[in-house]
Amino acid sequence: MSQASQMPQASSATDSTSLEMRTTMAADCKRAKSHDLRDPAVSSQGTAAASQISLWECDDPTPDWAVPLRETAQAWVERYGVNTAKLIRVDGECTRFGLLELEGHRFIVGPTATPAEARSLTHMLKMNPQIGAIFCVEPGTMQRPRDGSASDGAGYRERPIGDYITRVTRRGGRHSAPDAGGDAGMPPSVTPGHLDGGLSHVQFMEFTGMERFDTQIDGAALWRAGKGVADFMRQHPGKIPLVCSERGIARPCAVIASAALQLRGGDARLRSLLAHEVVRQRAEASDHHINVAARSFDLIAELSRLTTMLREPGRGDTRSERRVHILRQQLMGKDLGVKIDWQSQPGRRRLADYLEANFEKVSPLLASGGLPPGTAMLWLRDELDVLNGIRFLSAAYIDGHTDRISQEAIAVNDPNAVRLVSFDDYGLTCDNKYYDVSSVAGWYRHCLGASKPLSNPVSRAPVVALLVRASEKSRLEAQFRRWPV
C-alpha cells in the first residue's frame, strides 16, 4: 500500500505539547467510556445496545488493545495514520476493525484477522448481529472450493464461516498482521470449535479475480466486487458488511466506494467525496486504490446513474436517455441474440440488468462518449470529459460532400475525411460536415499563428477534436503535432 498521505494531520510528531494534549483528552475519553451506556457489560439497556456498534470514539494515540495484539496493532496505527476514533470496541478493548459511513450506508473495514484477533472478531460478530457478512476481496483467503476444483470465473463464492474462522485461528496471521509472523501470540485456549459457535447468521464471501495486491484494480473487478456488497445490502436492509483483505485496507475501501456508488445511483457528490471520506474516517493512504482507478470510478458512477434511471418509473433526462439509446444500439449490434424492448418498464429493467452484467463491454463505450463504431477522437488540445456524450446534430452524409474550408469535393469514405467536434453551450457537438484533414491542418496552423483557437467554419464554435477513423488516427495525428500547441 502506498504510504503517501493526503489527509492533514497534527503538524509534527515532535510537538510534545500537542501530543500531551491529545493523550490527556484520550485519557478523559477512556474514563468516560468506562460507563458507556451502549456497552452491554455495564448497561441494563441491552436492547438498545444491540442496535449500536460501540466505537472507540477518541482520537487516541494509544488505544487499549488486547494483550496479544498490543505491540503490532500500535505499530500499525502509527505506520498508517489510522483514525482510532472510528475503530470498533469489543469487551472494552480496541480492535483494528473500523466503521466507515458513506451517505447513510455503513460498512466495516479491516484487514483479514490475525490469530491474535480471532477471539475479538468472533465476539464482535456475536455482539453485533447486524454484521451479516464478511467479504474478503483479495487475494482469496480460502483460495479454492473445498473439493479442490478451480474457480469458475471472477466473482464472489460463498464459503463456510466455520472454515474461515478456523483458517484465521491457525494461519491467517502471516498475511494480514502488521509486522507479525506465523501464529505468534495465538492464545492456546482458543480453538476453532469455541470460536465458531453462534455465527450461523454471518455469511462469508470470497472474491476471486483480484489476486494481484500490488497492481491497479481492474475496473470490471471493482464493479463486480462492489456489486456483490451492494446486492447483499439491498437484499438485507439494515445489515452491515465487513469488507476485508489479506493485505492492507486500501482495497477494501475501494470496494466499499464502488458499492456505495452503486447503492446511491452514481451520486456525483458522493463520487467527489470518496477519497476524502475514506482518509478522514479510516486512515492515511486508504484512498490509494480509489485515486489510481479514478477513471474506473467515474465509469462506475455513470453506469450506476443510467441503470438507476432505467429502473425508475417514467423517463429520465434527455441526455441520459440518449446515452442509453446509443449504448443499446452499439451493444445489441454486437450481441445479435439479445433483443430488448427498452420502451416498456419491464424491458428497461431487463436492459439495466444486461448493462450491469456486461461492464467490460459497456465501460469502453461510456468512456468514448458513444462514438459511432470504428471512430475515435483526435484531440487537438487537452482531452475533455466525454462521459456526458457527444451531441450529433444530424446523421452523416452518405454521398459526396464539399469541404467547407477548401471548397473542394471530398468523399465521406476517404481515409483523410474527418469531422469537427466543437465545444459549445451544450457540451461536445459534432455536425455532419466532412473535411479533408490537410485543409483542417492548414486552418489549424493559421489559427495558431494568429493566437486564436481553431473555430468551426459553420458555427464559429471552438474546435477541440476531430472525429476520425480509428484505424487512421495515428497517421492523421502526426499532421497536428508539428507545431507547438
C-alpha positions as CSV (number, residue, x, y, z in Angstrom):
1,M,0.0,0.0,0.0
2,S,1.3,3.5,-0.8
3,Q,2.4,5.4,2.2
4,A,1.7,8.8,0.6
5,S,-0.6,10.8,2.9
6,Q,-3.3,13.1,1.6
7,M,-5.0,13.7,5.0
8,P,-4.0,16.7,7.0
9,Q,-2.7,15.6,10.4
10,A,-1.4,17.3,13.5
11,S,1.7,19.2,12.5
12,S,4.6,17.2,13.7
13,A,5.1,14.2,16.0
14,T,7.8,16.2,17.7
15,D,5.3,18.7,19.0
16,S,5.2,17.4,22.6
17,T,2.6,19.8,23.7
18,S,0.1,18.7,21.1
19,L,0.8,15.0,21.9
20,E,0.4,15.6,25.6
21,M,-2.9,17.4,25.0
22,R,-4.2,14.5,22.8
23,T,-3.1,12.0,25.3
24,T,-4.9,13.8,28.1
25,M,-8.0,14.1,26.1
26,A,-7.9,10.5,25.2
27,A,-7.5,9.6,28.9
28,D,-10.6,11.6,29.8
29,C,-12.4,9.9,27.0
30,K,-11.4,6.5,28.2
31,R,-12.7,7.3,31.7
32,A,-16.0,8.4,30.3
33,K,-16.3,5.3,28.2
34,S,-15.8,3.1,31.2
35,H,-19.5,3.9,31.9
36,D,-20.6,3.8,28.2
37,L,-24.4,3.0,28.3
38,R,-24.1,1.3,25.0
39,D,-21.7,-1.4,26.5
40,P,-23.9,-4.4,27.3
41,A,-21.4,-5.5,30.0
42,V,-22.2,-2.4,32.2
43,S,-25.7,-1.4,30.9
44,S,-29.1,-2.6,31.6
45,Q,-30.2,-1.2,28.2
46,G,-29.2,-4.4,26.4
47,T,-31.9,-4.0,23.7
48,A,-30.7,-0.5,22.8
49,A,-27.1,-1.8,22.8
50,A,-27.9,-4.5,20.2
51,S,-28.7,-1.8,17.6
52,Q,-25.5,0.0,18.1
53,I,-21.9,-0.7,17.3
54,S,-19.6,0.5,20.1
55,L,-16.7,2.6,18.8
56,W,-13.5,3.8,20.5
57,E,-14.7,7.3,19.8
58,C,-11.4,9.0,20.7
59,D,-8.6,10.4,18.7
60,D,-6.4,8.3,20.9
61,P,-2.7,7.8,20.2
62,T,-2.5,4.7,22.4
63,P,-5.8,2.8,22.5
64,D,-6.3,-0.2,24.8
65,W,-5.5,-3.2,22.7
66,A,-5.9,-6.9,23.6
67,V,-2.6,-8.0,25.1
68,P,-1.6,-10.4,22.3
69,L,-2.2,-7.7,19.7
70,R,-0.9,-4.7,21.6
71,E,2.6,-4.2,20.0
72,T,1.8,-5.0,16.4
73,A,-1.5,-3.0,16.5
74,Q,0.1,0.1,17.9
75,A,2.8,-0.1,15.2
76,W,0.0,-0.5,12.6
77,V,-1.8,2.7,13.8
78,E,1.4,4.7,13.8
79,R,2.5,3.4,10.4
80,Y,-0.7,4.0,8.5
81,G,-2.1,7.1,10.4
82,V,-5.3,5.2,11.4
83,N,-8.2,7.2,12.8
84,T,-8.7,5.4,16.1
85,A,-12.0,7.2,16.9
86,K,-13.7,5.0,14.2
87,L,-12.3,1.7,15.4
88,I,-14.7,-0.8,17.0
89,R,-14.6,-1.5,20.7
90,V,-15.1,-5.1,21.8
91,D,-15.1,-6.1,25.5
92,G,-13.6,-2.7,26.4
93,E,-10.7,-3.2,24.1
94,C,-9.9,-1.5,20.7
95,T,-9.9,-3.6,17.5
96,R,-8.4,-3.0,14.1
97,F,-11.9,-3.1,12.5
98,G,-13.2,0.3,11.7
99,L,-16.7,1.7,10.8
100,L,-17.0,3.6,7.5
101,E,-20.2,5.6,6.7
102,L,-20.9,6.9,3.2
103,E,-24.1,8.8,2.6
104,G,-26.1,6.9,5.2
105,H,-24.6,3.4,4.3
106,R,-22.5,1.7,7.0
107,F,-19.6,-0.6,6.3
108,I,-16.9,-2.2,8.4
109,V,-13.3,-2.1,7.1
110,G,-10.5,-4.3,8.3
111,P,-7.6,-6.5,7.1
112,T,-8.2,-10.2,7.5
113,A,-8.0,-11.0,11.2
114,T,-4.8,-12.5,12.6
115,P,-4.8,-15.4,15.1
116,A,-4.4,-12.9,17.9
117,E,-7.6,-11.2,16.7
118,A,-9.7,-14.3,16.2
119,R,-11.4,-14.0,19.6
120,S,-12.3,-10.3,19.3
121,L,-13.5,-10.9,15.8
122,T,-15.9,-13.6,16.9
123,H,-17.1,-11.6,19.9
124,M,-17.7,-8.6,17.6
125,L,-19.8,-10.7,15.3
126,K,-21.8,-12.3,18.1
127,M,-22.4,-9.0,19.9
128,N,-23.5,-7.2,16.7
129,P,-25.9,-9.4,14.8
130,Q,-26.4,-6.6,12.3
131,I,-23.0,-7.5,10.9
132,G,-24.3,-10.1,8.4
133,A,-21.5,-10.9,6.1
134,I,-17.7,-10.9,5.7
135,F,-16.4,-10.1,2.2
136,C,-12.8,-11.0,1.6
137,V,-11.7,-9.2,-1.6
138,E,-8.0,-10.1,-2.1
139,P,-6.2,-12.3,-2.7
140,G,-8.5,-15.1,-1.5
141,T,-8.4,-16.4,2.0
142,M,-9.7,-19.9,1.0
143,Q,-8.2,-19.8,-2.5
144,R,-10.2,-22.8,-3.9
145,P,-13.5,-24.6,-3.3
146,R,-13.3,-27.3,-0.7
147,D,-13.5,-30.0,-3.4
148,G,-10.3,-28.7,-4.9
149,S,-11.8,-27.7,-8.2
150,A,-10.7,-24.5,-9.9
151,S,-12.7,-21.3,-9.7
152,D,-15.3,-20.8,-12.4
153,G,-14.5,-17.2,-13.0
154,A,-14.2,-13.8,-11.3
155,G,-16.8,-13.0,-8.6
156,Y,-17.9,-14.0,-5.1
157,R,-18.0,-17.5,-3.8
158,E,-19.7,-18.3,-0.5
159,R,-17.6,-20.4,1.9
160,P,-18.4,-21.9,5.3
161,I,-17.9,-19.3,8.0
162,G,-16.5,-22.0,10.2
163,D,-13.8,-22.8,7.8
164,Y,-12.8,-19.1,7.6
165,I,-12.6,-18.8,11.4
166,T,-10.5,-22.0,11.5
167,R,-8.2,-20.6,9.0
168,V,-7.9,-17.3,10.8
169,T,-7.1,-19.2,14.0
170,R,-4.5,-21.4,12.6
171,R,-2.8,-19.5,9.8
172,G,-4.4,-16.1,9.0
173,G,-1.8,-14.0,10.8
174,R,1.1,-14.4,8.3
175,H,-0.6,-12.3,5.6
176,S,-2.5,-9.7,7.5
177,A,-0.8,-8.8,10.7
178,P,1.4,-5.7,10.5
179,D,5.0,-6.9,11.1
180,A,3.7,-10.1,12.7
181,G,4.8,-13.5,11.7
182,G,3.3,-17.0,11.9
183,D,0.9,-17.8,14.7
184,A,2.9,-16.0,17.3
185,G,0.7,-14.6,20.1
186,M,-2.1,-17.0,19.5
187,P,-3.7,-17.9,22.8
188,P,-3.5,-21.7,23.3
189,S,-7.0,-21.7,24.8
190,V,-8.6,-20.5,21.6
191,T,-10.0,-23.4,19.5
192,P,-11.9,-23.4,16.2
193,G,-14.9,-25.1,17.8
194,H,-15.1,-22.4,20.5
195,L,-14.8,-19.6,18.0
196,D,-17.4,-20.8,15.5
197,G,-20.3,-21.1,17.9
198,G,-23.3,-18.8,17.2
199,L,-22.1,-17.4,13.9
200,S,-24.7,-19.1,11.6
201,H,-26.1,-15.6,10.9
202,V,-22.9,-14.5,9.2
203,Q,-22.1,-15.2,5.5
204,F,-18.5,-15.5,4.4
205,M,-18.0,-14.4,0.7
206,E,-14.6,-14.7,-1.0
207,F,-13.8,-12.7,-4.2
208,T,-11.7,-14.2,-7.0
209,G,-10.3,-12.0,-9.7
210,M,-8.2,-9.6,-7.6
211,E,-5.2,-11.7,-6.7
212,R,-2.5,-9.2,-7.5
213,F,-2.4,-6.9,-4.5
214,D,0.4,-4.7,-5.9
215,T,-1.4,-3.5,-9.1
216,Q,-4.2,-1.2,-10.0
217,I,-7.6,-2.8,-9.7
218,D,-9.3,-3.5,-13.0
219,G,-12.5,-1.5,-13.5
220,A,-14.6,-4.6,-14.1
221,A,-13.2,-6.3,-10.9
222,L,-14.1,-3.1,-8.9
223,W,-17.6,-3.1,-10.4
224,R,-18.2,-6.8,-9.6
225,A,-16.7,-6.7,-6.1
226,G,-18.7,-3.6,-5.2
227,K,-21.9,-5.0,-6.8
228,G,-21.7,-8.1,-4.6
229,V,-21.5,-6.0,-1.5
230,A,-24.3,-3.6,-2.7
231,D,-26.6,-6.5,-3.6
232,F,-26.2,-8.0,-0.2
233,M,-27.1,-4.7,1.4
234,R,-30.2,-4.3,-0.8
235,Q,-31.3,-7.8,0.0
236,H,-30.7,-7.5,3.7
237,P,-31.7,-3.9,4.8
238,G,-30.1,-2.9,8.0
239,K,-27.3,-5.4,7.7
240,I,-23.7,-4.2,7.7
241,P,-21.0,-5.9,5.6
242,L,-17.5,-6.4,6.9
243,V,-15.1,-5.9,3.9
244,C,-11.5,-7.1,4.4
245,S,-8.4,-8.0,2.5
246,E,-5.3,-10.1,3.2
247,R,-3.1,-7.1,2.5
248,G,-4.0,-3.7,3.9
249,I,-7.2,-1.7,3.9
250,A,-6.9,0.3,0.7
251,R,-8.5,-2.4,-1.4
252,P,-11.5,-2.9,0.9
253,C,-12.0,0.9,0.9
254,A,-12.0,0.9,-2.9
255,V,-14.6,-2.0,-3.0
256,I,-16.7,-0.2,-0.4
257,A,-16.5,3.0,-2.5
258,S,-17.8,1.0,-5.6
259,A,-20.6,-0.5,-3.5
260,A,-21.6,2.9,-2.1
261,L,-21.7,4.5,-5.6
262,Q,-24.0,1.7,-6.8
263,L,-26.3,2.0,-3.8
264,R,-26.5,5.8,-4.4
265,G,-27.1,5.6,-8.1
266,G,-23.8,7.1,-9.0
267,D,-24.4,10.2,-6.9
268,A,-22.0,12.9,-8.2
269,R,-21.5,14.4,-4.7
270,L,-20.5,11.1,-3.3
271,R,-18.1,10.4,-6.2
272,S,-16.3,13.7,-5.4
273,L,-16.0,12.9,-1.7
274,L,-14.9,9.2,-1.8
275,A,-11.2,9.7,-1.4
276,H,-11.6,12.4,1.3
277,E,-14.0,10.4,3.3
278,V,-12.0,7.2,3.4
279,V,-8.9,9.1,4.5
280,R,-10.9,11.1,7.1
281,Q,-12.7,8.1,8.6
282,R,-10.2,5.3,8.1
283,A,-6.5,6.1,7.6
284,E,-3.9,7.9,5.6
285,A,-3.3,6.3,2.2
286,S,-6.5,4.3,2.4
287,D,-7.6,6.2,-0.7
288,H,-4.7,4.8,-2.8
289,H,-6.8,2.4,-5.0
290,I,-9.6,5.0,-5.3
291,N,-7.1,7.5,-6.7
292,V,-5.2,5.2,-9.1
293,A,-8.5,3.9,-10.5
294,A,-10.2,7.3,-10.7
295,R,-11.4,6.7,-14.3
296,S,-12.9,3.4,-13.4
297,F,-14.9,5.1,-10.6
298,D,-16.1,7.7,-13.0
299,L,-17.4,4.9,-15.2
300,I,-19.0,3.0,-12.3
301,A,-20.8,6.2,-11.2
302,E,-22.0,6.8,-14.8
303,L,-23.3,3.3,-15.3
304,S,-25.0,3.4,-11.9
305,R,-26.8,6.6,-12.8
306,L,-28.0,5.1,-16.1
307,T,-29.2,1.8,-14.6
308,T,-30.9,3.6,-11.7
309,M,-32.8,5.7,-14.2
310,L,-33.9,2.6,-16.2
311,R,-35.3,1.0,-13.1
312,E,-37.3,4.1,-12.0
313,P,-40.8,4.7,-13.4
314,G,-41.1,7.1,-16.3
315,R,-38.3,8.5,-18.4
316,G,-35.1,10.3,-17.4
317,D,-33.5,13.5,-18.7
318,T,-32.9,13.7,-22.5
319,R,-29.1,13.4,-22.3
320,S,-29.2,10.2,-20.2
321,E,-31.9,8.7,-22.4
322,R,-29.8,9.4,-25.5
323,R,-26.8,7.8,-23.9
324,V,-28.8,4.6,-23.1
325,H,-30.1,4.6,-26.7
326,I,-26.6,4.8,-28.1
327,L,-25.4,2.0,-25.7
328,R,-28.3,-0.2,-26.7
329,Q,-27.7,0.3,-30.4
330,Q,-24.0,-0.5,-30.1
331,L,-24.3,-3.4,-27.8
332,M,-27.3,-5.1,-29.4
333,G,-25.4,-4.8,-32.7
334,K,-22.6,-7.0,-31.3
335,D,-24.9,-9.4,-29.3
336,L,-27.2,-10.4,-32.1
337,G,-29.0,-12.9,-29.9
338,V,-30.1,-10.2,-27.4
339,K,-33.3,-8.3,-28.2
340,I,-34.8,-6.0,-25.6
341,D,-37.8,-3.7,-26.0
342,W,-36.5,-0.9,-23.8
343,Q,-39.6,1.3,-24.2
344,S,-41.6,-0.9,-21.7
345,Q,-40.8,-0.7,-18.0
346,P,-40.0,-4.5,-17.8
347,G,-37.8,-4.0,-20.8
348,R,-36.0,-1.1,-19.2
349,R,-35.3,-3.1,-16.1
350,R,-34.0,-6.0,-18.2
351,L,-31.8,-3.6,-20.1
352,A,-30.4,-2.3,-16.8
353,D,-29.6,-5.9,-15.8
354,Y,-27.9,-6.5,-19.1
355,L,-25.8,-3.4,-18.8
356,E,-24.7,-4.3,-15.3
357,A,-23.8,-7.8,-16.3
358,N,-21.6,-6.6,-19.2
359,F,-19.4,-3.9,-17.6
360,E,-16.4,-4.9,-19.7
361,K,-18.4,-4.2,-22.9
362,V,-20.2,-1.1,-21.6
363,S,-17.3,0.8,-20.0
364,P,-15.3,1.4,-23.2
365,L,-18.5,2.8,-24.9
366,L,-19.1,5.0,-21.9
367,A,-15.5,6.2,-21.9
368,S,-15.8,7.0,-25.7
369,G,-18.9,9.1,-25.2
370,G,-20.9,6.9,-27.5
371,L,-18.8,7.4,-30.6
372,P,-20.0,5.7,-33.8
373,P,-18.4,2.3,-34.2
374,G,-14.9,2.4,-35.8
375,T,-14.3,6.0,-35.0
376,A,-12.0,7.8,-32.5
377,M,-11.4,11.2,-31.1
378,L,-8.2,13.0,-32.2
379,W,-7.8,15.7,-29.5
380,L,-6.2,19.0,-30.7
381,R,-5.6,20.3,-27.1
382,D,-6.4,18.8,-23.7
383,E,-8.8,15.9,-23.6
384,L,-12.2,16.7,-22.2
385,D,-14.6,14.5,-20.2
386,V,-16.8,12.7,-22.7
387,L,-18.9,10.8,-20.2
388,N,-21.8,13.0,-20.9
389,G,-21.6,12.0,-24.6
390,I,-21.2,13.8,-27.8
391,R,-24.2,15.6,-29.4
392,F,-24.6,14.6,-33.0
393,L,-26.7,17.2,-34.8
394,S,-27.8,15.0,-37.7
395,A,-26.9,11.8,-39.5
396,A,-23.7,11.7,-41.6
397,Y,-23.9,12.2,-45.3
398,I,-23.7,9.0,-47.4
399,D,-22.9,10.7,-50.7
400,G,-20.3,13.2,-51.9
401,H,-19.7,16.3,-49.9
402,T,-17.9,19.7,-50.1
403,D,-15.2,20.6,-47.7
404,R,-16.3,23.9,-46.2
405,I,-12.7,25.1,-45.8
406,S,-11.1,24.2,-49.1
407,Q,-14.5,24.3,-51.0
408,E,-13.4,21.1,-52.8
409,A,-15.3,17.9,-53.0
410,I,-14.5,15.1,-50.6
411,A,-15.7,11.5,-50.4
412,V,-17.1,10.7,-46.9
413,N,-15.3,7.3,-47.0
414,D,-12.0,8.8,-47.9
415,P,-9.3,7.8,-45.2
416,N,-8.4,11.5,-44.9
417,A,-12.1,12.6,-44.3
418,V,-12.6,14.0,-40.8
419,R,-15.5,15.7,-38.9
420,L,-15.1,18.6,-36.4
421,V,-16.0,18.3,-32.8
422,S,-16.8,21.7,-31.2
423,F,-17.3,22.7,-27.6
424,D,-20.4,24.9,-27.2
425,D,-23.1,25.7,-24.6
426,Y,-24.4,22.1,-24.9
427,G,-21.0,20.4,-24.4
428,L,-19.3,18.5,-27.2
429,T,-21.1,18.8,-30.5
430,C,-20.5,17.2,-33.9
431,D,-22.3,18.1,-37.1
432,N,-22.4,16.0,-40.4
433,K,-19.9,18.1,-42.3
434,Y,-16.7,16.4,-43.6
435,Y,-13.3,18.0,-44.2
436,D,-10.1,16.8,-45.8
437,V,-7.5,16.5,-43.0
438,S,-5.0,18.6,-44.9
439,S,-7.3,21.6,-45.1
440,V,-8.1,21.3,-41.4
441,A,-4.4,21.1,-40.6
442,G,-3.7,24.3,-42.7
443,W,-6.6,26.1,-40.9
444,Y,-5.2,24.9,-37.6
445,R,-1.8,26.3,-38.3
446,H,-3.3,29.6,-39.4
447,C,-5.2,29.9,-36.2
448,L,-2.1,29.1,-34.1
449,G,-0.2,31.8,-35.9
450,A,-2.9,34.3,-35.1
451,S,-3.1,33.1,-31.4
452,K,-6.7,32.1,-31.9
453,P,-8.4,28.8,-31.2
454,L,-9.4,26.7,-34.2
455,S,-13.0,27.6,-35.0
456,N,-15.7,25.7,-36.8
457,P,-16.3,27.3,-40.3
458,V,-20.1,27.0,-39.9
459,S,-20.9,27.6,-36.2
460,R,-17.7,29.5,-35.2
461,A,-17.6,27.5,-32.0
462,P,-14.0,26.4,-30.9
463,V,-13.0,23.1,-32.3
464,V,-11.4,20.8,-29.7
465,A,-11.1,17.5,-31.5
466,L,-11.6,15.7,-34.8
467,L,-13.8,12.6,-35.3
468,V,-11.6,10.2,-37.4
469,R,-11.5,6.6,-38.4
470,A,-10.0,4.7,-35.5
471,S,-7.6,2.9,-37.9
472,E,-6.3,6.2,-39.3
473,K,-5.9,8.1,-36.0
474,S,-2.1,7.6,-35.5
475,R,-1.4,8.6,-39.1
476,L,-3.6,11.7,-39.1
477,E,-2.4,12.7,-35.6
478,A,1.1,13.4,-36.9
479,Q,-0.2,16.3,-39.0
480,F,-1.2,18.2,-35.9
481,R,1.9,17.5,-33.8
482,R,4.3,19.5,-36.0
483,W,3.5,22.8,-34.3
484,P,3.6,23.7,-30.6
485,V,0.1,24.0,-29.0
